[in-house]
């Protein structure tokens, strides 16, 4: 959404002259393209290893190999790498709208020169100054093109050239999480989905841009998922080098091990669990209480999803287990037959 009369996105080459530090950090953001449909968004490298992040609604085929990520150097020369594995995923509806994936290992070395971004595990703060690199639409006189990087630094470049900032910050929502997150009035357009929201002071990623709040007038905002929430679900895929730990005492402890337990901020008992189809995360431990459709729990080391339609707990699909073809299973938050989950797993599809 563009706010006001002026489009306050700036071309990357303009930012390179005005603020080289922001430009250099923004080089880690590339354009992600669905090679089947041509649809595109923004993705970025996270940490020094082969890890990239975008929105779940951008990587919507569920197969990372359907996508290509294009990075541009200071001279506008493009280097591409093709997606390989989808590591973690949280849907747009009632989720955090992120996808964590890798690129082809044989091509990874070619994109290392663009650098990487690190995550602030504490996430965003209200009033924090931010900037947003993106591959969003630019009008060339005939149509919209998406192959040029822009960077939004200001709320209003023309009349109030102050550093843009987070306007509102909401904590966990009880229903639609995307409507109560990081909100700002900095300009983004279609194609910016998956852009990193970066602290202007630390250059750490504090949020993941994913659209707008759908409201009008003075209530309209562009929005992002808070990296504090995303980090809790994906940190098992990273070493310590992917985060800044200088002011975060919680990150100085050891990386959690499978089977470790903790209490979350609401007092719920959780266990660190490995999905047999790939990925690690904190899961709520089953308790005798009411559950909603799609809720996931771990019980005696096994993951289960609650199917409210049948009032049954359905096992999370394990590719090493034996099932009859029509056995119902839970596969990355979706209910299906075991044979369908088997086929998706073999095709590296997590949707």
Secondary structure, DSSP 4 states (H G I P E B T S, - for coil): ---SSS--EEEHHHHHHH-HHHHHHHTTEEEEEETTT--EEEEEEBSSSS-EEE-TTTSTTS-GGGEEEEEE-TT--EEEEEEEEEEEEE-STTS--EEEEEE-HHHHHHHGGG--B-B-TT---TT-BEEEEE---EE-SSSEE--S-EEE-EEETTTEEEEPB--EE----SS-GGGSSEEE-----TT-TT-EEEETTT--EEEEEEEE----GGG--EEEEEHHHHHHHHGGG--GGGB--TT-GGGGSPPP-TT-EEE-TT--EEEEEE-TTS-EEEEEBP-SS---TT-EEEETTEEEEEETTTTEEEEBP-TTS---TT-EEEETTEEEEHHHHHHHHHTT---
